[in-house]
C-alpha cells in the first residue's frame, strides 16, 4: 500500500505533471507508466543478464551494441534509464523524445503482438526538458523509497494510488484488485507449467502477472529449463481482454517487463458475440466489473440462455463456464448479491455452478477489501467445469482480516486470515469435522439446494452464544441506591460552592 513518505513523493510527482500542463489524470497515468516501463526495462535487463550469468546461459542485452531508430544508429547504452537520468535536462529530453520513446514503441519485433498493437498509438506528451528532468528525479526518489520498504509491485501500487485521484474511477467497475488478494487467488489455484490462462476483464494484467510470478517462484525448472514449456510460457499461456485501450497498453507493458514476450492481450468486449472463445482455457482468474454499463443488444445469445439478465457479474460467470475446457478451473471475485440474489437469473447461475459443474469453495471477504474505492462486500468463488455436475459439498470460509485495516487508510495490521485460507484449502480433508461455529466448514449440496441454492455464509454459519450471568436484581437495586446517595452528596457540595 502507498503510505507515508512514498505517498508524499507520489503526490509531489503528480503536482509536477499538473503544474506542467498535464491535468488529465489518465494522461498522467499513461505518461508515468511509459517512464516506469523504461526504468523497469533497464532493471529487468540487468536482472536477466545476472540470472543468465549464474546459470551459464547466453544472454544478449536489448541495449547491447548499436540500435537502429528510423534512419539513425544509436549507441544502445544511451537508452538506459541509469545512463540518461544523469544527462543535463536538454540532452535528456532530446534523448527520451527522439531515441528512447521510439525505441520502446518498436521494441517488440512482432507487429501483431499485444505490445506492438497498443504502443503503436502511444504519444510522448511531456512538454518541456525541465519538466522531464523534475519527473525523472522524482521517480528516482520513488524507486529508492520502494526499495527501502521492499515493496515488490511498484507500478501496481503507484497505479492503484493514482486511481484514487480520479473522480470518475469505478464508473465502469475499473477498480484495481489489491495485489495480495490476487496473489492469494493464484496461490489457491497453484497454476502449472502447461496452463492456458485467461482474464476476460484483465485491466492492467494483474492476475496474469501474478501467475507469471508464481511460476517463476515455484516451477522455475519445469518452466524455464524445458524448451517446450518455456515457449508455451512466452507465447501461448497468457490471454487477457479489456475494453479500455489505456489499460491494455499498461497491461502489455506490465507483462513484457515481467518477462513474458508475447502475451495475447486484445481489445474485446468479452460478453459480446465478438468473443468466440469456447472450451479454450484451463484456468480463469478474474475480478469482472460489477456495475459496468452494458449494451444488452450485443450480449452473446448463448450467455443469455444460461441466465437472462443485464447484470454483468452473472453474465461473466456464464462466460467463464463457456470459456473453460472440461476440467478447467476458475477463481473469481463476485459481489455478495450473486450469492443470495433471489431473481431467476441469480438462481439459474448458482444452480448451473452446483448442479452442472463442481463448486468447490466460497470465501467471504470483508467489505473493506476494496477501500478506498468501494465498500462493497465480495466473495471468491472457486469452481471446476465438468459439464455434468460433481458438487457434493461446498467449503465456506469467513475471512475477517486480510492483513490491512478495513478503513480508507488500509494500514498494515497483524490480523491476516490469508495464510490460513491457503493452508486449509490445500488440506480440505482435515476440514470435514469442522463445526459451523468455526471460521471454515463444509455444507452438503443437498442443504444448499433446499435453501434455493443460497451461497451466503450467514445462511449456514452458526453463532455460538455464551451465556452472561448478571448479579441478582436486589444487588443491582442496592448499587443504584448507593449511586443516588453519592450524587446527592456531590450536588449538595456543588450548591455550597455556588452560594
GUSEKOL-12793 format. One line per 3 residues: their letters; for each residue x, y, z of C-alpha. Coordinates in steps of 0.25 Angstrom, whole numbers, plus 5000, padded with zeros to 4 digits. Example, Ala and Ser with C-alpha at 12.3 -4.5 7.8 and 13.67 -1.06 7.14 Angstrom:
! residues 2
as> 5049/4982/5031; 5055/4996/5029
This chain:
! residues 499
xxx> 5000/5000/5000; 5004/5014/4997; 5006/5021/5011
xxx> 5015/5032/5018; 5027/5037/5011; 5024/5029/4998
xxx> 5010/5035/4997; 5016/5049/4999; 5026/5046/4988
xxx> 5015/5042/4978; 5007/5054/4982; 5019/5063/4978
xxx> 5021/5055/4965; 5006/5057/4962; 5007/5072/4965
xxx> 5019/5073/4955; 5010/5068/4944; 4999/5076/4948
xxx> 5006/5089/4949; 5014/5086/4936; 5000/5086/4928
xxx> 4996/5071/4928; 4983/5072/4936; 4976/5060/4931
xxx> 4978/5048/4941; 4978/5037/4930; 4989/5045/4922
xxx> 4997/5046/4935; 4996/5031/4938; 4999/5027/4924
xxx> 5012/5036/4923; 5016/5031/4937; 5014/5017/4932
xxx> 5023/5019/4920; 5034/5025/4929; 5032/5013/4939
xxx> 5033/5003/4928; 5046/5010/4923; 5052/5009/4937
xxx> 5048/4995/4939; 5053/4991/4925; 5067/4995/4930
xxx> 5065/4987/4943; 5059/4975/4937; 5070/4974/4926
xxx> 5081/4975/4937; 5074/4964/4945; 5073/4955/4933
xxx> 5087/4957/4930; 5091/4953/4944; 5082/4941/4944
xxx> 5088/4936/4931; 5102/4938/4936; 5098/4930/4949
xxx> 5092/4919/4940; 5103/4919/4930; 5094/4923/4919
xxx> 5096/4932/4907; 5089/4946/4908; 5089/4958/4899
xxx> 5084/4971/4905; 5074/4979/4898; 5083/4991/4900
xxx> 5095/4984/4894; 5103/4989/4882; 5096/4999/4873
xxx> 5081/5001/4872; 5074/5005/4859; 5064/5016/4861
xxx> 5058/5021/4848; 5070/5025/4839; 5079/5027/4851
xxx> 5088/5018/4858; 5089/5020/4873; 5098/5014/4884
xxx> 5089/5005/4891; 5094/5008/4905; 5090/5023/4903
xxx> 5075/5018/4904; 5077/5012/4918; 5070/5020/4929
xxx> 5082/5018/4938; 5090/5026/4927; 5081/5037/4922
xxx> 5076/5041/4936; 5089/5047/4939; 5089/5056/4926
xxx> 5086/5071/4926; 5071/5074/4924; 5072/5078/4910
xxx> 5080/5065/4906; 5071/5056/4914; 5059/5062/4907
xxx> 5064/5060/4893; 5069/5046/4897; 5056/5041/4902
xxx> 5047/5048/4892; 5056/5045/4879; 5062/5031/4883
xxx> 5056/5025/4896; 5042/5026/4893; 5043/5021/4878
xxx> 5051/5010/4883; 5041/5005/4893; 5030/5007/4883
xxx> 5037/4997/4874; 5043/4988/4884; 5035/4976/4880
xxx> 5039/4971/4866; 5025/4964/4864; 5016/4975/4859
xxx> 5004/4967/4862; 5008/4965/4877; 4999/4972/4888
xxx> 5011/4981/4891; 5012/4986/4877; 4997/4988/4876
xxx> 4995/4996/4888; 5009/5004/4887; 5007/5008/4873
xxx> 4998/5020/4876; 5005/5024/4889; 5009/5038/4889
xxx> 5020/5045/4898; 5013/5057/4904; 5023/5063/4914
xxx> 5025/5077/4908; 5038/5083/4914; 5052/5078/4917
xxx> 5051/5084/4931; 5038/5076/4934; 5044/5063/4929
xxx> 5056/5066/4938; 5048/5068/4950; 5039/5056/4947
xxx> 5051/5047/4946; 5057/5052/4959; 5044/5050/4966
xxx> 5043/5036/4960; 5057/5032/4965; 5053/5036/4979
xxx> 5040/5028/4978; 5048/5015/4974; 5058/5018/4985
xxx> 5047/5019/4995; 5041/5006/4989; 5054/4999/4990
xxx> 5055/5003/5005; 5042/4997/5009; 5043/4985/5000
xxx> 5030/4986/4992; 5030/4977/4980; 5019/4983/4971
xxx> 5024/4998/4969; 5016/5000/4957; 5003/4994/4962
xxx> 5004/5001/4976; 5006/5015/4969; 4995/5012/4959
xxx> 4985/5008/4970; 4988/5021/4978; 4987/5029/4965
xxx> 4973/5023/4962; 4968/5028/4975; 4971/5042/4970
xxx> 4962/5040/4958; 4948/5045/4961; 4941/5036/4951
xxx> 4949/5024/4956; 4939/5012/4957; 4929/5017/4947
xxx> 4931/5004/4939; 4935/4996/4950; 4950/4998/4948
xxx> 4956/4996/4962; 4969/4990/4963; 4969/4977/4971
xxx> 4978/4978/4983; 4991/4971/4979; 4991/4962/4992
xxx> 4977/4957/4988; 4981/4954/4974; 4993/4946/4980
xxx> 4984/4939/4989; 4975/4934/4978; 4987/4930/4970
xxx> 4993/4922/4982; 4979/4915/4984; 4979/4911/4969
xxx> 4994/4906/4968; 4996/4908/4953; 5004/4898/4946
xxx> 5014/4899/4934; 5004/4895/4924; 4993/4904/4927
xxx> 4985/4913/4917; 4981/4925/4926; 4971/4936/4923
xxx> 4966/4948/4930; 4954/4953/4921; 4954/4967/4928
xxx> 4969/4968/4930; 4971/4983/4933; 4986/4984/4935
xxx> 4988/4969/4935; 4990/4968/4950; 4985/4953/4950
xxx> 4994/4949/4938; 5006/4956/4944; 5003/4948/4958
xxx> 5002/4935/4950; 5016/4938/4943; 5022/4942/4957
xxx> 5016/4929/4963; 5022/4920/4952; 5036/4927/4954
xxx> 5036/4925/4969; 5030/4911/4969; 5032/4904/4956
xxx> 5045/4910/4951; 5052/4898/4946; 5039/4892/4940
xxx> 5036/4904/4932; 5049/4911/4928; 5058/4898/4927
xxx> 5049/4892/4917; 5049/4897/4903; 5034/4894/4900
xxx> 5029/4899/4913; 5037/4912/4912; 5032/4914/4898
xxx> 5018/4912/4903; 5020/4922/4915; 5025/4932/4906
xxx> 5015/4931/4894; 5003/4923/4897; 5000/4923/4912
xxx> 4994/4937/4915; 4982/4943/4910; 4975/4956/4914
xxx> 4963/4964/4909; 4958/4978/4912; 4951/4990/4906
xxx> 4960/5001/4911; 4972/5003/4902; 4980/5010/4912
xxx> 4978/4998/4921; 4982/4989/4910; 4995/4997/4907
xxx> 4999/4997/4922; 4995/4982/4923; 5004/4979/4911
xxx> 5016/4987/4917; 5014/4980/4930; 5015/4966/4924
xxx> 5027/4970/4916; 5034/4976/4928; 5031/4963/4935
xxx> 5038/4954/4925; 5026/4950/4916; 5030/4953/4902
xxx> 5017/4951/4895; 5004/4950/4903; 4991/4950/4895
xxx> 4985/4963/4901; 4974/4969/4892; 4963/4979/4891
xxx> 4950/4971/4893; 4936/4972/4899; 4937/4959/4906
xxx> 4922/4958/4907; 4918/4960/4893; 4918/4952/4880
xxx> 4932/4957/4877; 4937/4947/4887; 4937/4934/4880
xxx> 4945/4926/4891; 4939/4913/4896; 4945/4902/4904
xxx> 4959/4908/4901; 4965/4911/4915; 4970/4902/4927
xxx> 4970/4914/4937; 4962/4927/4938; 4965/4937/4949
xxx> 4957/4950/4949; 4950/4961/4956; 4940/4965/4946
xxx> 4933/4978/4946; 4921/4978/4955; 4913/4991/4951
xxx> 4919/4994/4937; 4910/5000/4926; 4904/4988/4917
xxx> 4899/4989/4903; 4889/4977/4905; 4887/4976/4890
xxx> 4901/4971/4887; 4902/4961/4899; 4905/4947/4893
xxx> 4892/4939/4892; 4897/4927/4898; 4901/4934/4911
xxx> 4886/4939/4912; 4882/4925/4911; 4889/4921/4924
xxx> 4884/4934/4931; 4875/4944/4924; 4880/4957/4931
xxx> 4887/4970/4929; 4895/4968/4941; 4910/4967/4937
xxx> 4914/4959/4949; 4904/4948/4946; 4908/4948/4931
xxx> 4922/4947/4934; 4920/4935/4942; 4913/4928/4930
xxx> 4924/4933/4921; 4935/4927/4930; 4927/4913/4929
xxx> 4927/4915/4914; 4941/4918/4912; 4947/4907/4921
xxx> 4951/4894/4916; 4945/4882/4923; 4954/4880/4935
xxx> 4957/4895/4935; 4957/4903/4948; 4953/4917/4952
xxx> 4955/4926/4963; 4947/4939/4962; 4942/4951/4971
xxx> 4927/4954/4971; 4919/4963/4979; 4911/4957/4991
xxx> 4898/4959/4983; 4902/4948/4974; 4902/4938/4986
xxx> 4888/4941/4991; 4880/4949/4980; 4866/4944/4978
xxx> 4864/4947/4963; 4862/4936/4953; 4876/4939/4947
xxx> 4883/4939/4961; 4877/4925/4964; 4880/4920/4950
xxx> 4895/4923/4950; 4896/4917/4964; 4889/4905/4960
xxx> 4898/4903/4948; 4910/4904/4957; 4905/4894/4967
xxx> 4897/4884/4958; 4904/4885/4945; 4919/4887/4950
xxx> 4927/4885/4963; 4926/4897/4972; 4938/4895/4982
xxx> 4939/4908/4991; 4932/4921/4995; 4942/4930/5002
xxx> 4934/4942/5008; 4943/4955/5009; 4941/4967/5018
xxx> 4935/4979/5012; 4947/4988/5014; 4956/4980/5004
xxx> 4953/4989/4992; 4954/5002/5000; 4957/5014/4998
xxx> 4950/5012/4984; 4937/5004/4989; 4932/4998/5001
xxx> 4924/4986/4994; 4924/4973/5001; 4930/4962/4992
xxx> 4934/4947/4991; 4943/4938/4984; 4936/4926/4976
xxx> 4945/4914/4973; 4939/4904/4963; 4943/4894/4953
xxx> 4936/4892/4939; 4931/4878/4938; 4918/4879/4930
xxx> 4911/4868/4937; 4912/4872/4952; 4921/4867/4963
xxx> 4918/4876/4974; 4915/4868/4987; 4919/4879/4997
xxx> 4924/4893/4997; 4935/4899/5006; 4932/4912/5013
xxx> 4942/4922/5019; 4939/4934/5027; 4950/4944/5024
xxx> 4951/4954/5035; 4964/4961/5032; 4974/4962/5020
xxx> 4986/4968/5027; 4981/4982/5025; 4971/4991/5033
xxx> 4957/4991/5027; 4956/5006/5026; 4960/5016/5015
xxx> 4974/5017/5021; 4977/5002/5019; 4989/5002/5028
xxx> 4996/4988/5031; 4991/4980/5042; 4995/4967/5049
xxx> 4982/4961/5047; 4982/4953/5034; 4974/4941/5030
xxx> 4980/4939/5016; 4991/4929/5020; 4981/4921/5028
xxx> 4971/4921/5016; 4982/4916/5006; 4987/4905/5016
xxx> 4973/4900/5019; 4969/4900/5004; 4980/4891/5001
xxx> 4977/4881/5012; 4962/4880/5011; 4961/4866/5017
xxx> 4965/4872/5030; 4952/4881/5029; 4942/4870/5029
xxx> 4938/4871/5044; 4939/4886/5046; 4927/4892/5053
xxx> 4918/4903/5047; 4922/4912/5058; 4937/4912/5053
xxx> 4943/4921/5042; 4942/4910/5032; 4933/4898/5029
xxx> 4927/4889/5019; 4912/4890/5015; 4906/4878/5007
xxx> 4900/4880/4994; 4886/4876/4998; 4885/4886/5009
xxx> 4889/4897/4999; 4879/4892/4989; 4868/4892/4999
xxx> 4872/4907/5002; 4869/4911/4988; 4884/4910/4984
xxx> 4887/4921/4994; 4902/4922/4996; 4903/4933/5006
xxx> 4912/4930/5018; 4902/4935/5028; 4891/4925/5023
xxx> 4900/4913/5029; 4909/4919/5039; 4904/4917/5054
xxx> 4907/4927/5064; 4911/4922/5078; 4904/4929/5089
xxx> 4912/4930/5102; 4902/4932/5114; 4905/4944/5122
xxx> 4902/4944/5137; 4897/4956/5143; 4896/4959/5159
xxx> 4882/4958/5166; 4872/4969/5164; 4873/4973/5179
xxx> 4888/4975/5177; 4887/4984/5165; 4876/4992/5172
xxx> 4885/4994/5184; 4896/4999/5175; 4887/5009/5169
xxx> 4882/5014/5183; 4897/5016/5187; 4899/5024/5174
xxx> 4887/5032/5177; 4893/5036/5191; 4906/5039/5185
xxx> 4900/5048/5174; 4892/5055/5185; 4905/5058/5193
xxx> 4912/5063/5181; 4900/5072/5178; 4900/5078/5192
xxx> 4915/5081/5191; 4913/5088/5178; 4901/5096/5183
xxx> 4910/5100/5195; 4921/5105/5186; 4912/5113/5177
x> 4905/5120/5189
